[in-house]
Amino acid sequence: MPAVKLRNITKKYGDFVAVDDVSFDVRKGELFGLIGPDGAGKTSIFRILTTLLLAEGGTATVEGHDVVKEFQQIRNKVGYMPGKFSLYQDLTVKENLNFFATIFGTTIDENYDLIKDIYDQIKPFNDRRAGKLSGGMKQKLALCCALIHKPEILFLDEPTTGVDVVSRSEFWQMLAKLKEQNITIVVSTPYMDEAKLCDRIALMQNGKIMSVDEPKNIISSFPKPLFAAKAKNIYKLLKDFRTDKEIESCDAFGEFIHVTLVSDEKEESKVVAIAQKYQTEDLEIKRIEPTIEDSFIRLMREQKSKEVSNGK
């Protein structure tokens, strides 16, 4: 039995479809990532799975319990960390922890082994009000409160958004340690670089699931040779490539442009020849391995093409 099971879940807000016929499973003990930009539908799915929101259609279970009929059993088994810091900002670190422990009929000491590594980092600030903590410390406190009752499944909605790079790295290290304790973790993030830290991921856009697989499998399924291009006037090169019939796709990635060809040509010389038609200066072309972000953009483009073909 999967830890989480969704079948044909749909959620609407008026005429807006936030979650569109979504189905996927999360295995027990898995670190599963829901990857997509703001507005993709990730938060709505999390709120449905944590019994805070009702779907219009479909079914969902968490640890075998139906999210509608058995919501109380689910609430006792899950920990939820929403995207927005939602603890009591006027209470101190220690008061917040004690409050949430009391709600679940436990104490900090009872499950101290589970939160020890995280709590030890914020313990020096026990008497500081939660609202006065830094972003990274707020994140760790919220995680401690979500774990205080030793949940079987942990739902983390964009936990690293707006947090510095060091805190992001530390947070994922904490998740790896929690996974070793057989806690199923479902995490959402808009950061594509975090996707590779998950066992499996679901790529999501406009309320739809585009792909569910291991990160390495999603990358390896990229169907075309991929090239990175750079030039003195990179904006001109981007525009030129986008008007050229031999270029299939062309997207800006930092200081480079990622390019695929209509043909399956694997050599850089073909891209060089195309660029030279436009008198490109200081040209640099190299063959590269695709990333999750490359795969996401390609899948998004294919989804949009299907919707246009279907008249949506």
ROFI-97764 format. One record per residue (C-alpha): residue in one letter; x, y, z. Coordinates in nm, 4 decimals, padded with zeros to 6 digits. Layout:
(rec A, (X, Y, Z)) ...
***
This chain:
(rec M, (00.0000, 00.0000, 00.0000)) (rec P, (00.1439, 00.3410, -00.0966)) (rec A, (00.1828, 00.6059, 00.1724)) (rec V, (-00.0051, 00.8559, -00.0466)) (rec K, (-00.2385, 00.7787, -00.3339)) (rec L, (-00.4168, 01.0320, -00.5570)) (rec R, (-00.6536, 00.9399, -00.8371)) (rec N, (-00.8016, 01.1977, -01.0753)) (rec I, (-00.7992, 01.4810, -00.8205)) (rec T, (-00.9525, 01.8056, -00.9422)) (rec K, (-00.9800, 02.1357, -00.7573)) (rec K, (-01.1393, 02.4553, -00.8881)) (rec Y, (-01.1639, 02.8108, -00.7590)) (rec G, (-01.4584, 02.9482, -00.9533)) (rec D, (-01.3752, 02.8913, -01.3193)) (rec F, (-01.0040, 02.8509, -01.2485)) (rec V, (-00.8811, 02.4902, -01.2446)) (rec A, (-00.5985, 02.4752, -00.9887)) (rec V, (-00.5597, 02.0949, -00.9934)) (rec D, (-00.6528, 01.9193, -01.3153)) (rec D, (-00.7067, 01.5400, -01.3019)) (rec V, (-00.3932, 01.4657, -01.0974)) (rec S, (-00.2886, 01.1091, -01.0139)) (rec F, (00.0297, 00.9798, -00.8500)) (rec D, (00.1509, 00.7573, -00.5652)) (rec V, (00.4137, 00.8144, -00.2959)) (rec R, (00.5883, 00.5057, -00.1618)) (rec K, (00.6484, 00.4475, 00.2077)) (rec G, (00.9805, 00.5855, 00.3286)) (rec E, (01.0267, 00.7861, 00.0100)) (rec L, (01.1440, 01.1457, -00.0296)) (rec F, (00.9039, 01.2604, -00.3005)) (rec G, (00.9218, 01.6027, -00.4639)) (rec L, (00.6417, 01.8010, -00.6244)) (rec I, (00.8295, 02.0359, -00.8560)) (rec G, (00.6821, 02.3378, -01.0311)) (rec P, (00.6553, 02.7170, -01.0392)) (rec D, (00.4160, 02.9330, -00.8372)) (rec G, (00.0571, 02.8684, -00.9445)) (rec A, (00.1259, 02.5112, -01.0595)) (rec G, (-00.1194, 02.3666, -00.8045)) (rec K, (00.1285, 02.2301, -00.5492)) (rec T, (-00.0203, 02.4013, -00.2430)) (rec S, (-00.3754, 02.2954, -00.3329)) (rec I, (-00.2606, 01.9314, -00.3494)) (rec F, (-00.0868, 01.9625, -00.0121)) (rec R, (-00.3954, 02.1149, 00.1472)) (rec I, (-00.6151, 01.8360, 00.0056)) (rec L, (-00.3786, 01.5674, 00.1374)) (rec T, (-00.3623, 01.7266, 00.4827)) (rec T, (-00.7459, 01.7445, 00.4921)) (rec L, (-00.7606, 02.1246, 00.4901)) (rec L, (-00.9278, 02.1502, 00.1507)) (rec L, (-01.1924, 01.9464, -00.0317)) (rec A, (-01.1420, 01.8447, -00.3926)) (rec E, (-01.4215, 01.8692, -00.6508)) (rec G, (-01.3422, 01.5298, -00.7955)) (rec G, (-01.1253, 01.2223, -00.7539)) (rec T, (-01.0055, 01.0299, -00.4494)) (rec A, (-00.7027, 01.0514, -00.2232)) (rec T, (-00.5714, 00.8436, 00.0650)) (rec V, (-00.2922, 00.9012, 00.3160)) (rec E, (-00.1620, 00.5878, 00.4917)) (rec G, (-00.4713, 00.4085, 00.3632)) (rec H, (-00.7143, 00.6635, 00.5113)) (rec D, (-00.9566, 00.8528, 00.2891)) (rec V, (-00.8959, 01.2287, 00.3084)) (rec V, (-01.2690, 01.3006, 00.3382)) (rec K, (-01.4086, 01.0130, 00.5447)) (rec E, (-01.1119, 00.9578, 00.7780)) (rec F, (-00.9618, 01.3043, 00.8117)) (rec Q, (-00.9052, 01.2775, 01.1881)) (rec Q, (-00.6878, 00.9663, 01.1564)) (rec I, (-00.4822, 01.1443, 00.8891)) (rec R, (-00.4295, 01.4540, 01.1041)) (rec N, (-00.2845, 01.2380, 01.3799)) (rec K, (-00.0387, 01.0724, 01.1407)) (rec V, (00.0962, 01.3660, 00.9386)) (rec G, (00.3165, 01.6657, 01.0011)) (rec Y, (00.2511, 01.9729, 00.7863)) (rec M, (00.4769, 02.2703, 00.7261)) (rec P, (00.2925, 02.5286, 00.5099)) (rec G, (00.4747, 02.7591, 00.2739)) (rec K, (00.4067, 03.0660, 00.4855)) (rec F, (00.5490, 03.0768, 00.8392)) (rec S, (00.2392, 03.0041, 01.0477)) (rec L, (00.3619, 02.9590, 01.4040)) (rec Y, (00.2711, 03.1992, 01.6843)) (rec Q, (00.5107, 03.4879, 01.6347)) (rec D, (00.4485, 03.6359, 01.9802)) (rec L, (00.5398, 03.3085, 02.1513)) (rec T, (00.8997, 03.2105, 02.2124)) (rec V, (01.0699, 02.9135, 02.0472)) (rec K, (01.0153, 02.6964, 02.3557)) (rec E, (00.6538, 02.8094, 02.3990)) (rec N, (00.5705, 02.7217, 02.0372)) (rec L, (00.7222, 02.3755, 02.0737)) (rec N, (00.5409, 02.3094, 02.4017)) (rec F, (00.2135, 02.4323, 02.2543)) (rec F, (00.2242, 02.1968, 01.9547)) (rec A, (00.3450, 01.9073, 02.1682)) (rec T, (00.0467, 01.9587, 02.4027)) (rec I, (-00.1987, 01.9644, 02.1111)) (rec F, (-00.0808, 01.6189, 02.0063)) (rec G, (-00.0727, 01.4868, 02.3622)) (rec T, (00.3038, 01.4538, 02.3842)) (rec T, (00.6074, 01.6434, 02.5151)) (rec I, (00.9342, 01.7694, 02.3716)) (rec D, (01.1253, 01.5124, 02.5773)) (rec E, (00.9150, 01.2202, 02.4552)) (rec N, (01.0204, 01.2614, 02.0898)) (rec Y, (01.3459, 01.4467, 02.1528)) (rec D, (01.5561, 01.1908, 01.9618)) (rec L, (01.3636, 01.2696, 01.6432)) (rec I, (01.4105, 01.6472, 01.6567)) (rec K, (01.7423, 01.6601, 01.8449)) (rec D, (01.9673, 01.7464, 01.5484)) (rec I, (01.7349, 02.0280, 01.4404)) (rec Y, (01.6337, 02.1525, 01.7846)) (rec D, (01.9939, 02.1769, 01.9049)) (rec Q, (02.0502, 02.4463, 01.6392)) (rec I, (01.7683, 02.6675, 01.7681)) (rec K, (01.7925, 02.5795, 02.1384)) (rec P, (02.0156, 02.8832, 02.2157)) (rec F, (01.7179, 03.0974, 02.1051)) (rec N, (01.4599, 02.9231, 02.3264)) (rec D, (01.3507, 03.2509, 02.4858)) (rec R, (01.3384, 03.4538, 02.1636)) (rec R, (00.9989, 03.5289, 02.0109)) (rec A, (00.9419, 03.3317, 01.6910)) (rec G, (00.8687, 03.6481, 01.4955)) (rec K, (01.2199, 03.7767, 01.5712)) (rec L, (01.4013, 03.4725, 01.4296)) (rec S, (01.5911, 03.4749, 01.1005)) (rec G, (01.4394, 03.2972, 00.7988)) (rec G, (01.6562, 02.9892, 00.8464)) (rec M, (01.5769, 02.9647, 01.2166)) (rec K, (01.2030, 03.0057, 01.1527)) (rec Q, (01.2294, 02.7211, 00.9051)) (rec K, (01.3960, 02.4928, 01.1624)) (rec L, (01.1441, 02.5818, 01.4319)) (rec A, (00.8534, 02.5097, 01.1965)) (rec L, (01.0081, 02.1730, 01.1085)) (rec C, (01.0487, 02.0859, 01.4776)) (rec C, (00.6832, 02.1697, 01.5416)) (rec A, (00.5757, 01.9554, 01.2444)) (rec L, (00.7785, 01.6628, 01.3826)) (rec I, (00.6964, 01.6990, 01.7511)) (rec H, (00.4335, 01.4196, 01.7474)) (rec K, (00.6514, 01.1809, 01.5408)) (rec P, (00.4386, 01.1738, 01.2230)) (rec E, (00.4472, 00.8901, 00.9717)) (rec I, (00.4345, 01.1342, 00.6792)) (rec L, (00.5786, 01.4839, 00.6600)) (rec F, (00.4327, 01.7362, 00.4127)) (rec L, (00.6585, 02.0354, 00.3452)) (rec D, (00.5180, 02.3047, 00.1172)) (rec E, (00.8025, 02.5075, -00.0381)) (rec P, (01.0055, 02.4986, 00.2860)) (rec T, (01.3165, 02.6645, 00.1373)) (rec T, (01.1531, 02.9533, -00.0495)) (rec G, (01.3071, 03.2847, 00.0510)) (rec V, (01.5810, 03.1196, 00.2581)) (rec D, (01.9531, 03.1757, 00.2008)) (rec V, (02.1635, 02.9190, 00.0122)) (rec V, (02.3377, 02.7840, 00.3242)) (rec S, (02.0085, 02.7317, 00.5080)) (rec R, (01.8637, 02.5595, 00.2003)) (rec S, (02.1547, 02.3158, 00.1959)) (rec E, (02.1286, 02.2498, 00.5706)) (rec F, (01.7552, 02.1882, 00.5380)) (rec W, (01.7991, 01.9178, 00.2737)) (rec Q, (02.0648, 01.7531, 00.4883)) (rec M, (01.8080, 01.7416, 00.7694)) (rec L, (01.5522, 01.5813, 00.5373)) (rec A, (01.8030, 01.3111, 00.4404)) (rec K, (01.8509, 01.2255, 00.8096)) (rec L, (01.4753, 01.2175, 00.8712)) (rec K, (01.4326, 00.9803, 00.5772)) (rec E, (01.6760, 00.7410, 00.7475)) (rec Q, (01.4208, 00.7172, 01.0291)) (rec N, (01.1596, 00.5782, 00.7867)) (rec I, (00.9525, 00.8960, 00.7712)) (rec T, (00.7827, 00.9438, 00.4336)) (rec I, (00.8527, 01.2981, 00.3135)) (rec V, (00.6564, 01.4871, 00.0482)) (rec V, (00.8124, 01.8224, -00.0351)) (rec S, (00.7224, 02.0866, -00.2912)) (rec T, (00.9660, 02.3370, -00.4379)) (rec P, (00.9970, 02.5758, -00.7324)) (rec Y, (01.3765, 02.5237, -00.7301)) (rec M, (01.4743, 02.2798, -01.0037)) (rec D, (01.8177, 02.2193, -00.8494)) (rec E, (01.6480, 02.0660, -00.5435)) (rec A, (01.4668, 01.8081, -00.7551)) (rec K, (01.7747, 01.5878, -00.7868)) (rec L, (01.7813, 01.5509, -00.4056)) (rec C, (01.4524, 01.3562, -00.4133)) (rec D, (01.4036, 00.9829, -00.4728)) (rec R, (01.1284, 01.0572, -00.7240)) (rec I, (00.9655, 01.3745, -00.8487)) (rec A, (00.6440, 01.4894, -01.0131)) (rec L, (00.6873, 01.7809, -01.2531)) (rec M, (00.3796, 02.0011, -01.2386)) (rec Q, (00.2540, 02.2971, -01.4422)) (rec N, (-00.0894, 02.4627, -01.4732)) (rec G, (-00.2500, 02.2081, -01.2416)) (rec K, (-00.1298, 01.9080, -01.4434)) (rec I, (00.1328, 01.6423, -01.3775)) (rec M, (00.3708, 01.6297, -01.6754)) (rec S, (00.5961, 01.3461, -01.5566)) (rec V, (00.6575, 01.1279, -01.2495)) (rec D, (00.9890, 00.9459, -01.2244)) (rec E, (01.3352, 00.9422, -01.0704)) (rec P, (01.5276, 01.2621, -01.1520)) (rec K, (01.7950, 01.0706, -01.3457)) (rec N, (01.5300, 00.9002, -01.5604)) (rec I, (01.3598, 01.2281, -01.6443)) (rec I, (01.6963, 01.3732, -01.7498)) (rec S, (01.7945, 01.0660, -01.9520)) (rec S, (01.4631, 01.0780, -02.1420)) (rec F, (01.5539, 01.4175, -02.2917)) (rec P, (01.5226, 01.3231, -02.6613)) (rec K, (01.7638, 01.5606, -02.8364)) (rec P, (02.1307, 01.6612, -02.8221)) (rec L, (02.1533, 01.9831, -02.6197)) (rec F, (02.3941, 02.2690, -02.6811)) (rec A, (02.4906, 02.5784, -02.4831)) (rec A, (02.5677, 02.8951, -02.6791)) (rec K, (02.7260, 03.2209, -02.5726)) (rec A, (02.8155, 03.5373, -02.7650)) (rec K, (02.9122, 03.9026, -02.7242)) (rec N, (02.5535, 04.0106, -02.7884)) (rec I, (02.3637, 03.7196, -02.6412)) (rec Y, (02.0223, 03.8870, -02.6709)) (rec K, (02.0706, 03.9266, -03.0487)) (rec L, (02.1804, 03.5627, -03.0736)) (rec L, (01.8687, 03.4539, -02.8831)) (rec K, (01.6436, 03.6453, -03.1239)) (rec D, (01.8299, 03.5152, -03.4297)) (rec F, (01.8085, 03.1540, -03.3144)) (rec R, (01.4370, 03.1858, -03.2444)) (rec T, (01.3714, 03.2920, -03.6045)) (rec D, (01.5870, 03.0212, -03.7617)) (rec K, (01.4024, 02.7212, -03.9092)) (rec E, (01.6846, 02.4825, -03.8173)) (rec I, (01.6529, 02.5618, -03.4454)) (rec E, (01.3882, 02.3598, -03.2623)) (rec S, (01.4077, 02.5302, -02.9207)) (rec C, (01.6075, 02.8130, -02.7697)) (rec D, (01.5916, 02.9238, -02.4053)) (rec A, (01.7969, 03.1615, -02.1909)) (rec F, (01.9872, 02.9940, -01.9044)) (rec G, (02.1973, 03.2501, -01.7175)) (rec E, (02.4862, 03.3599, -01.9364)) (rec F, (02.4175, 03.0841, -02.1915)) (rec I, (02.1423, 02.9914, -02.4353)) (rec H, (02.0322, 02.6267, -02.4385)) (rec V, (01.9594, 02.5080, -02.7910)) (rec T, (01.8165, 02.2008, -02.9623)) (rec L, (01.8080, 02.1474, -03.3392)) (rec V, (01.5282, 02.0246, -03.5626)) (rec S, (01.7716, 01.7555, -03.6788)) (rec D, (01.9411, 01.5050, -03.4461)) (rec E, (02.2860, 01.6439, -03.5273)) (rec K, (02.5227, 01.5789, -03.2355)) (rec E, (02.8160, 01.7998, -03.3376)) (rec E, (02.8642, 02.1596, -03.2264)) (rec S, (02.9707, 02.2536, -03.5794)) (rec K, (02.6074, 02.2602, -03.6964)) (rec V, (02.5083, 02.5156, -03.4324)) (rec V, (02.8221, 02.7172, -03.5084)) (rec A, (02.7293, 02.7274, -03.8791)) (rec I, (02.3786, 02.8532, -03.7957)) (rec A, (02.5113, 03.1225, -03.5608)) (rec Q, (02.7688, 03.2410, -03.8156)) (rec K, (02.4895, 03.3249, -04.0604)) (rec Y, (02.4062, 03.6130, -03.8284)) (rec Q, (02.7626, 03.7522, -03.7984)) (rec T, (02.7825, 03.6512, -03.4340)) (rec E, (03.0847, 03.7848, -03.2425)) (rec D, (03.2826, 03.5999, -02.9729)) (rec L, (03.0807, 03.2847, -03.0280)) (rec E, (03.1136, 02.9905, -02.7898)) (rec I, (02.9254, 02.6631, -02.8473)) (rec K, (02.9472, 02.3394, -02.6485)) (rec R, (02.7513, 02.0167, -02.6143)) (rec I, (02.6030, 01.9785, -02.2640)) (rec E, (02.4019, 01.7321, -02.0571)) (rec P, (02.0401, 01.8373, -01.9919)) (rec T, (01.9192, 01.9280, -01.6430)) (rec I, (01.5835, 01.8888, -01.4707)) (rec E, (01.5067, 02.2454, -01.5737)) (rec D, (01.5755, 02.1668, -01.9406)) (rec S, (01.3461, 01.8656, -01.9134)) (rec F, (01.0765, 02.0703, -01.7381)) (rec I, (01.0783, 02.3412, -02.0051)) (rec R, (01.0602, 02.0820, -02.2826)) (rec L, (00.7671, 01.9016, -02.1183)) (rec M, (00.5933, 02.2349, -02.0597)) (rec R, (00.6340, 02.3228, -02.4269)) (rec E, (00.4946, 01.9839, -02.5320)) (rec Q, (00.1970, 02.0259, -02.2977)) (rec K, (00.1201, 02.3688, -02.4398)) (rec S, (00.1437, 02.2317, -02.7931)) (rec K, (-00.1065, 01.9558, -02.7098)) (rec E, (-00.3473, 02.2083, -02.5573)) (rec V, (-00.3285, 02.4246, -02.8719)) (rec S, (-00.3893, 02.1167, -03.0884)) (rec N, (-00.6924, 02.0268, -02.8756)) (rec G, (-00.8283, 02.3803, -02.9072)) (rec K, (-00.7868, 02.4716, -02.5397)) 
***
